[in-house]
Amino acid sequence: MLGSLFLSILSGHKRYAHITNLMSDRVNSELLGMSKVVSDDSARRGLKRLMKKWE
């Protein structure tokens, strides 16, 4: 999940919805050693869980 967010930021995206565009791009994810890119919904849920653990 963090890899997908990192890749999205490196690609210049500013919204969760743009992560979906990365799902079809295999080249950049392979450069980071990622086997898959999570969906925008999964990224939101994952960040929500991380924020709850930090509270």
Secondary structure as a PSIPRED ss2 file (coil, helix, strand):
# PSIPRED VFORMAT (PSIPRED V4.0)

   1 M C   1.000  0.000  0.000
   2 L H   0.000  1.000  0.000
   3 G H   0.000  1.000  0.000
   4 S H   0.000  1.000  0.000
   5 L H   0.000  1.000  0.000
   6 F H   0.000  1.000  0.000
   7 L H   0.000  1.000  0.000
   8 S H   0.000  1.000  0.000
   9 I H   0.000  1.000  0.000
  10 L H   0.000  1.000  0.000
  11 S C   1.000  0.000  0.000
  12 G C   1.000  0.000  0.000
  13 H C   1.000  0.000  0.000
  14 K C   1.000  0.000  0.000
  15 R C   1.000  0.000  0.000
  16 Y H   0.000  1.000  0.000
  17 A H   0.000  1.000  0.000
  18 H H   0.000  1.000  0.000
  19 I H   0.000  1.000  0.000
  20 T H   0.000  1.000  0.000
  21 N H   0.000  1.000  0.000
  22 L H   0.000  1.000  0.000
  23 M C   1.000  0.000  0.000
  24 S C   1.000  0.000  0.000
  25 D C   1.000  0.000  0.000
  26 R H   0.000  1.000  0.000
  27 V H   0.000  1.000  0.000
  28 N H   0.000  1.000  0.000
  29 S H   0.000  1.000  0.000
  30 E H   0.000  1.000  0.000
  31 L H   0.000  1.000  0.000
  32 L C   1.000  0.000  0.000
  33 G C   1.000  0.000  0.000
  34 M C   1.000  0.000  0.000
  35 S C   1.000  0.000  0.000
  36 K C   1.000  0.000  0.000
  37 V C   1.000  0.000  0.000
  38 V C   1.000  0.000  0.000
  39 S C   1.000  0.000  0.000
  40 D H   0.000  1.000  0.000
  41 D H   0.000  1.000  0.000
  42 S H   0.000  1.000  0.000
  43 A H   0.000  1.000  0.000
  44 R H   0.000  1.000  0.000
  45 R H   0.000  1.000  0.000
  46 G H   0.000  1.000  0.000
  47 L H   0.000  1.000  0.000
  48 K H   0.000  1.000  0.000
  49 R H   0.000  1.000  0.000
  50 L H   0.000  1.000  0.000
  51 M H   0.000  1.000  0.000
  52 K H   0.000  1.000  0.000
  53 K H   0.000  1.000  0.000
  54 W H   0.000  1.000  0.000
  55 E C   1.000  0.000  0.000
